[in-house]
Amino acid sequence: MRRVGEALSESGAYQLRYQMLITAPDALEGPIEEAFGSIRRLRDRFDEPDVGTDPQWDSSLDAVSGAIGALKRAMRDDLATSP
């Protein structure tokens, strides 16, 4: 779990999250937080004894992909409506 936490910190994910929250329009705050939260929830799964063998593992990965996809769509929509 420690190594997984270090990987998330060292990836710059926290800094990117804050940069996005500071610079993005308010409408993107929800999708930003949901994407980051899904990544943290996946990270927390590594603290469970059955990581990787749990039948819910695939749904955890799908949740991350879905949240990131929703964020990308929201960002593109915002760019398309910007003057």
C-alpha positions in Angstrom: 0.0 0.0 0.0 2.9 2.4 0.8 4.4 1.8 -2.6 1.1 2.4 -4.4 0.6 5.6 -2.4 4.1 6.8 -3.3 3.4 6.0 -7.0 0.3 8.2 -6.9 2.2 11.0 -5.2 5.2 10.8 -7.4 3.1 10.8 -10.6 2.1 14.4 -10.0 -1.6 13.5 -9.8 -2.2 15.6 -6.8 -0.5 18.7 -8.3 -2.4 18.1 -11.6 -5.7 17.9 -9.7 -5.1 21.2 -8.0 -3.9 22.9 -11.2 -7.1 21.8 -12.9 -9.3 23.0 -10.1 -7.6 26.4 -10.1 -7.7 26.9 -13.9 -10.7 25.0 -15.1 -14.2 26.4 -15.1 -16.4 25.7 -12.1 -18.5 23.3 -14.2 -15.5 20.9 -14.4 -15.0 20.6 -10.7 -17.3 17.7 -10.3 -15.8 15.6 -13.1 -12.3 16.5 -11.9 -13.0 15.3 -8.3 -14.8 12.2 -9.5 -11.9 11.2 -11.7 -9.4 11.8 -9.0 -11.6 10.1 -6.4 -11.9 7.0 -8.5 -8.1 6.8 -8.8 -7.8 7.1 -5.0 -10.4 4.4 -4.5 -8.5 2.1 -6.8 -5.3 2.9 -4.8 -7.1 2.0 -1.6 -8.1 -1.4 -3.0 -4.4 -2.3 -2.9 -4.7 -2.4 0.9 -7.2 -5.3 0.6 -5.9 -8.9 0.9 -7.6 -10.1 -2.3 -6.4 -7.4 -4.7 -6.3 -8.7 -8.2 -8.3 -11.8 -7.5 -11.5 -10.0 -6.3 -14.2 -10.3 -8.9 -14.9 -6.6 -8.3 -11.4 -5.6 -9.5 -12.5 -5.2 -13.1 -15.4 -3.0 -12.1 -12.9 -0.8 -10.1 -10.8 -0.4 -13.2 -13.9 0.3 -15.3 -14.9 3.0 -12.8 -11.6 4.8 -13.2 -11.8 4.6 -17.0 -15.4 5.8 -16.9 -14.6 8.8 -14.7 -11.6 9.8 -16.8 -13.7 9.4 -19.9 -16.4 11.6 -18.4 -13.8 14.2 -17.5 -12.4 14.2 -21.0 -15.9 14.7 -22.5 -16.7 17.5 -20.1 -13.4 19.3 -21.0 -14.1 18.9 -24.7 -17.6 20.2 -24.3 -16.3 23.2 -22.4 -13.7 23.9 -25.1 -16.4 23.6 -27.8 -18.6 26.2 -26.0 -15.8 28.6 -25.1 -15.9 31.9 -27.1 
